[in-house]
Amino acid sequence: MSNSSSITEFLLLAFTDTQELQLLHFLVFLGIYLAALLGNGLILTAVVCDHHLHSPMYFLLLNLSLLDLGSISTTVPKAMANSLWDARAISYSGCASQVFLFVFSIAAEFYLLTVMAYDRYIAICKPLHYGTLLGSRACVHMAAAAWGSGFLHAVLHTANTFSLPFCKGNAVDQFFCEVPQILKLSCSRSYLREVGLLVLSACLVFGCFVFIVLSYVQIFRAVLRIPSEQGQHKAFSMCLPHLAVVSLFVSTGMFACLRPPSISSSSLDLVVSFLYSVVLPAVNPLIYSMRNKKLEDTIKKLISFQVWPHQCSLERDENSRCLGGHAHSTTLP
């Protein structure tokens, strides 16, 4: 029997004992991680560099990409290292840091998705008041509130979880330090404090979810009243990516937290955790850029700029122009 004072490290779940499969897991994680870095990095660069994207909607999307990068960078690099080096150990402080950063990223991301639902509600249902209700200052304040709420959640969950005595060993049945799996290592009734905190967090998440649902009820009512088909298509293009991300986020999170014990298993826990901690941050950029013409055009310009580096010389030819990073000129400098 051991307690938290004697535990110096935790043992994470090993996917397999076969070296070839461990290498395959490493390559899968590496591919997904690089895709997440590329997708979210392109969105960040596009929003920062293109002044046409300097609006509340894209500012919130920039924050979402930052949180996606934070959440996937908290879990995947360690899992990659464990698969590559056939290791399982993570230090006590490293596990606590992983819990803090992951809870912070996930909580802040959900609150930010709630703010993004409000942004779309104002843009479609009250477009004439958009500038006053969602000015730059209000947008920054709401984004800061989402980040601050995530930070508060992370502090409370981390402090409660790692103040518990761990007397059921140090083997975490997950590929990263996940709060529910760590709670299974405690045999003290004090773990009920963390369970109560999880219930409170679930209530807050449910309240945000209800707000999002009510916002989209109003949004779809307003969209169906738009007379032109082009206007309806534009409104749906604005809302559907956000709705898809919220649906994936909420469905995987609710299944992970609310599924009955009768259908709980290590493999199922692993798959669900993999979906919301690894897959979602990688596919979010794809979902948001799929139906967004402005974002698509800016990303294409960024990629074009990398493929065709150039120098534009307006002094030699007034007709020289830079379009998407590719110089179109009748006279080369």
C-alpha positions as CSV (number, residue, x, y, z in Angstrom):
1,M,0.0,0.0,0.0
2,S,1.3,3.5,-0.8
3,N,0.1,7.0,-0.4
4,S,0.6,10.3,-2.2
5,S,3.6,11.2,-0.1
6,S,5.5,8.1,-1.3
7,I,4.5,8.3,-5.0
8,T,7.1,10.0,-7.1
9,E,5.8,8.9,-10.5
10,F,2.8,7.5,-12.3
11,L,2.7,4.7,-14.9
12,L,0.6,5.5,-18.0
13,L,-1.2,3.0,-20.0
14,A,1.0,1.1,-22.6
15,F,-0.8,0.6,-25.9
16,T,1.0,-2.7,-26.6
17,D,4.1,-4.6,-25.8
18,T,5.1,-5.3,-29.4
19,Q,7.8,-3.0,-30.7
20,E,6.4,-2.8,-34.2
21,L,3.0,-1.7,-32.9
22,Q,4.6,0.8,-30.6
23,L,6.3,2.3,-33.6
24,L,3.0,2.4,-35.5
25,H,1.4,4.2,-32.6
26,F,4.2,6.7,-32.6
27,L,3.7,7.4,-36.3
28,V,0.0,7.7,-35.9
29,F,0.4,10.2,-33.1
30,L,3.1,12.1,-35.0
31,G,0.9,12.4,-38.1
32,I,-2.1,13.7,-36.2
33,Y,0.1,16.0,-34.1
34,L,1.7,17.5,-37.2
35,A,-1.7,17.9,-38.9
36,A,-2.9,19.8,-35.8
37,L,0.1,22.0,-35.7
38,L,-0.2,22.8,-39.4
39,G,-4.0,23.4,-39.4
40,N,-4.1,25.5,-36.3
41,G,-0.9,27.3,-37.2
42,L,-2.3,28.3,-40.6
43,I,-5.4,29.6,-39.0
44,L,-3.4,31.6,-36.5
45,T,-1.2,33.1,-39.2
46,A,-4.1,33.8,-41.5
47,V,-6.1,35.7,-38.8
48,V,-3.0,37.7,-37.7
49,C,-1.7,38.6,-41.1
50,D,-4.9,39.3,-43.1
51,H,-6.6,42.5,-41.9
52,H,-9.9,41.3,-43.6
53,L,-10.1,38.7,-40.8
54,H,-9.7,41.2,-38.0
55,S,-13.2,40.8,-36.7
56,P,-14.7,39.3,-33.5
57,M,-15.6,36.0,-35.2
58,Y,-12.0,35.4,-36.4
59,F,-10.5,36.7,-33.1
60,L,-12.5,34.0,-31.3
61,L,-11.4,31.4,-33.8
62,L,-7.8,32.5,-33.2
63,N,-8.3,31.8,-29.5
64,L,-9.9,28.4,-30.2
65,S,-6.8,27.4,-32.3
66,L,-4.5,28.4,-29.5
67,L,-6.5,26.3,-27.0
68,D,-6.5,23.4,-29.5
69,L,-2.7,23.6,-29.8
70,G,-2.4,23.7,-26.0
71,S,-4.6,20.7,-25.4
72,I,-3.0,18.4,-28.0
73,S,0.5,19.5,-27.0
74,T,-0.2,18.6,-23.4
75,T,-1.0,14.9,-24.1
76,V,0.4,13.8,-27.5
77,P,4.2,14.5,-27.1
78,K,4.4,12.5,-23.9
79,A,2.5,9.6,-25.5
80,M,4.8,9.7,-28.6
81,A,7.9,9.6,-26.4
82,N,6.5,6.6,-24.4
83,S,5.7,4.7,-27.6
84,L,9.0,5.5,-29.1
85,W,11.2,4.6,-26.1
86,D,9.0,1.8,-24.7
87,A,8.4,3.8,-21.5
88,R,5.4,4.4,-19.2
89,A,6.6,6.6,-16.4
90,I,5.6,10.2,-15.9
91,S,6.7,12.2,-12.8
92,Y,4.3,13.2,-10.1
93,S,4.8,16.9,-11.0
94,G,4.6,16.1,-14.7
95,C,1.3,14.4,-14.2
96,A,0.0,17.3,-12.1
97,S,1.1,19.7,-14.8
98,Q,-0.6,17.6,-17.5
99,V,-3.9,17.6,-15.6
100,F,-3.7,21.4,-15.0
101,L,-2.9,22.2,-18.7
102,F,-5.4,19.8,-20.1
103,V,-8.3,20.8,-17.9
104,F,-7.5,24.4,-18.5
105,S,-7.5,24.0,-22.3
106,I,-10.7,21.9,-22.4
107,A,-12.7,24.1,-20.0
108,A,-11.6,27.3,-21.7
109,E,-12.4,25.9,-25.1
110,F,-15.9,25.0,-24.2
111,Y,-16.6,28.4,-22.7
112,L,-15.1,29.9,-25.8
113,L,-17.4,27.8,-28.0
114,T,-20.3,29.3,-25.9
115,V,-19.1,32.8,-26.7
116,M,-18.8,31.9,-30.4
117,A,-22.5,30.8,-30.3
118,Y,-23.4,34.2,-28.9
119,D,-21.3,35.9,-31.6
120,R,-23.3,34.0,-34.3
121,Y,-26.6,34.8,-32.6
122,I,-25.9,38.5,-32.6
123,A,-24.5,38.5,-36.2
124,I,-27.6,36.8,-37.6
125,C,-30.5,37.8,-35.2
126,K,-29.4,41.3,-34.4
127,P,-27.0,42.4,-37.1
128,L,-27.7,46.1,-36.7
129,H,-26.5,45.9,-33.1
130,Y,-23.5,43.8,-33.8
131,G,-21.0,46.6,-33.5
132,T,-22.3,47.8,-30.1
133,L,-22.9,44.4,-28.5
134,L,-19.8,42.8,-29.8
135,G,-17.2,45.5,-30.2
136,S,-13.5,44.8,-29.9
137,R,-13.5,45.5,-26.2
138,A,-16.5,43.3,-25.4
139,C,-15.0,40.5,-27.5
140,V,-11.7,40.7,-25.7
141,H,-13.5,40.7,-22.3
142,M,-15.5,37.6,-23.2
143,A,-12.5,35.7,-24.5
144,A,-10.6,36.7,-21.3
145,A,-13.5,35.4,-19.2
146,A,-13.3,32.1,-21.1
147,W,-9.6,31.8,-20.4
148,G,-10.0,32.9,-16.8
149,S,-12.8,30.3,-16.2
150,G,-10.6,27.6,-17.7
151,F,-7.8,28.6,-15.4
152,L,-10.0,28.5,-12.3
153,H,-11.3,25.1,-13.3
154,A,-7.8,23.8,-13.8
155,V,-6.6,25.2,-10.4
156,L,-9.5,23.7,-8.5
157,H,-9.4,20.2,-10.2
158,T,-5.6,19.9,-9.9
159,A,-5.5,21.0,-6.3
160,N,-8.3,18.7,-5.3
161,T,-7.1,15.7,-7.2
162,F,-3.5,15.8,-6.1
163,S,-4.3,16.5,-2.4
164,L,-5.8,13.0,-2.2
165,P,-4.0,10.0,-0.8
166,F,-3.2,7.4,-3.4
167,C,-3.3,4.0,-1.9
168,K,-4.2,1.8,-4.9
169,G,-0.9,2.0,-6.7
170,N,0.3,4.4,-9.3
171,A,-0.8,2.8,-12.6
172,V,-3.1,5.2,-14.5
173,D,-5.4,3.3,-16.9
174,Q,-5.1,6.0,-19.7
175,F,-2.4,7.2,-22.0
176,F,-2.3,10.6,-20.3
177,C,-3.1,11.8,-16.7
178,E,-6.9,12.0,-16.8
179,V,-8.7,13.1,-13.6
180,P,-11.3,10.3,-13.5
181,Q,-8.5,7.7,-13.9
182,I,-6.4,9.3,-11.2
183,L,-9.4,9.3,-8.8
184,K,-9.6,5.5,-9.1
185,L,-6.2,5.3,-7.3
186,S,-7.6,6.9,-4.2
187,C,-9.2,5.0,-1.4
188,S,-10.0,7.9,0.8
189,R,-13.5,9.4,1.1
190,S,-12.0,12.8,0.5
191,Y,-12.2,12.0,-3.2
192,L,-15.9,12.9,-2.9
193,R,-14.7,16.6,-2.9
194,E,-13.4,16.1,-6.4
195,V,-16.5,14.2,-7.4
196,G,-18.6,17.1,-6.2
197,L,-16.4,19.5,-8.1
198,L,-16.8,17.4,-11.2
199,V,-20.6,17.5,-10.8
200,L,-20.5,21.3,-10.4
201,S,-18.4,21.6,-13.6
202,A,-20.9,19.3,-15.3
203,C,-23.8,21.6,-14.3
204,L,-21.9,24.7,-15.6
205,V,-21.2,22.8,-18.9
206,F,-24.8,21.8,-19.1
207,G,-25.9,25.5,-18.6
208,C,-23.5,26.5,-21.5
209,F,-24.9,23.7,-23.6
210,V,-28.5,24.9,-23.0
211,F,-27.4,28.4,-23.9
212,I,-25.9,27.2,-27.2
213,V,-29.0,25.2,-28.1
214,L,-31.3,28.1,-27.4
215,S,-29.0,30.4,-29.4
216,Y,-29.2,28.1,-32.4
217,V,-33.0,27.8,-32.1
218,Q,-33.2,31.5,-32.5
219,I,-30.6,31.5,-35.3
220,F,-32.4,28.9,-37.4
221,R,-35.7,30.7,-36.9
222,A,-34.0,33.9,-38.2
223,V,-32.3,32.1,-41.1
224,L,-35.6,30.5,-42.3
225,R,-37.1,34.0,-42.5
226,I,-34.3,35.3,-44.8
227,P,-36.0,35.7,-48.2
228,S,-33.0,35.0,-50.5
229,E,-31.4,31.6,-50.8
230,Q,-28.0,33.1,-51.0
231,G,-28.5,34.8,-47.7
232,Q,-29.6,31.6,-46.1
233,H,-26.6,29.8,-47.6
234,K,-24.2,32.4,-46.2
235,A,-25.8,32.2,-42.7
236,F,-25.6,28.4,-42.7
237,S,-22.0,28.6,-43.8
238,M,-21.2,30.7,-40.8
239,C,-23.0,28.5,-38.3
240,L,-22.5,24.9,-39.5
241,P,-18.7,24.6,-38.7
242,H,-19.3,25.9,-35.2
243,L,-22.2,23.6,-34.7
244,A,-20.2,20.6,-35.9
245,V,-17.4,21.3,-33.5
246,V,-19.8,21.8,-30.6
247,S,-21.6,18.6,-31.4
248,L,-18.4,16.5,-31.6
249,F,-17.0,18.2,-28.4
250,V,-20.2,17.7,-26.4
251,S,-21.0,14.2,-27.6
252,T,-17.6,12.8,-26.8
253,G,-17.4,14.6,-23.5
254,M,-20.8,13.6,-22.4
255,F,-20.2,10.0,-23.4
256,A,-16.9,10.0,-21.5
257,C,-18.5,11.4,-18.3
258,L,-22.1,10.0,-18.3
259,R,-21.9,6.5,-19.8
260,P,-23.1,3.8,-17.4
261,P,-20.5,1.5,-15.7
262,S,-22.0,-1.5,-17.5
263,I,-20.6,-0.3,-20.8
264,S,-17.3,1.0,-19.4
265,S,-14.1,-0.7,-20.4
266,S,-10.4,0.2,-20.7
267,S,-10.5,0.0,-24.5
268,L,-13.7,2.2,-24.7
269,D,-12.2,4.7,-22.3
270,L,-9.1,4.9,-24.5
271,V,-11.0,5.4,-27.7
272,V,-13.3,8.1,-26.3
273,S,-10.3,10.0,-24.7
274,F,-8.4,9.7,-27.9
275,L,-11.3,11.3,-29.8
276,Y,-11.8,14.4,-27.6
277,S,-8.1,14.9,-26.6
278,V,-6.3,14.1,-29.9
279,V,-8.6,13.9,-32.9
280,L,-10.8,17.0,-32.2
281,P,-7.9,19.5,-32.0
282,A,-6.6,18.2,-35.3
283,V,-9.9,18.3,-37.2
284,N,-11.2,21.6,-35.9
285,P,-9.2,23.7,-38.4
286,L,-10.4,21.5,-41.2
287,I,-14.0,21.9,-40.1
288,Y,-13.8,25.7,-39.7
289,S,-12.0,26.3,-43.0
290,M,-14.2,24.0,-45.1
291,R,-17.1,26.4,-45.6
292,N,-15.4,29.7,-44.9
293,K,-14.4,31.4,-48.2
294,K,-12.4,34.2,-46.6
295,L,-10.4,31.9,-44.5
296,E,-9.9,29.5,-47.4
297,D,-8.6,32.3,-49.7
298,T,-6.2,33.6,-47.0
299,I,-4.8,30.1,-46.3
300,K,-4.3,29.6,-50.0
301,K,-2.4,32.8,-50.2
302,L,-0.2,31.8,-47.3
303,I,0.5,28.4,-48.9
304,S,1.1,30.1,-52.2
305,F,3.5,32.5,-50.6
306,Q,5.5,29.6,-49.2
307,V,5.6,27.8,-52.5
308,W,6.5,30.8,-54.7
309,P,8.7,33.2,-52.6
310,H,9.0,36.5,-54.4
311,Q,9.9,40.1,-54.4
312,C,7.6,42.7,-55.8
313,S,9.2,45.7,-57.5
314,L,6.7,48.5,-57.9
315,E,9.4,50.9,-58.8
316,R,10.2,49.1,-62.1
317,D,6.7,48.3,-63.3
318,E,3.5,49.9,-62.1
319,N,1.6,46.8,-63.2
320,S,3.5,44.4,-61.0
321,R,1.3,42.9,-58.3
322,C,1.6,40.3,-55.6
323,L,-1.4,38.0,-55.5
324,G,-1.4,35.4,-52.8
325,G,2.4,35.4,-52.6
326,H,2.9,34.9,-56.4
327,A,4.2,37.9,-58.4
328,H,2.3,38.5,-61.6
329,S,4.3,40.9,-63.7
330,T,5.1,41.4,-67.4
331,T,8.6,42.7,-66.5
332,L,10.7,40.8,-64.0
333,P,12.8,42.9,-61.7
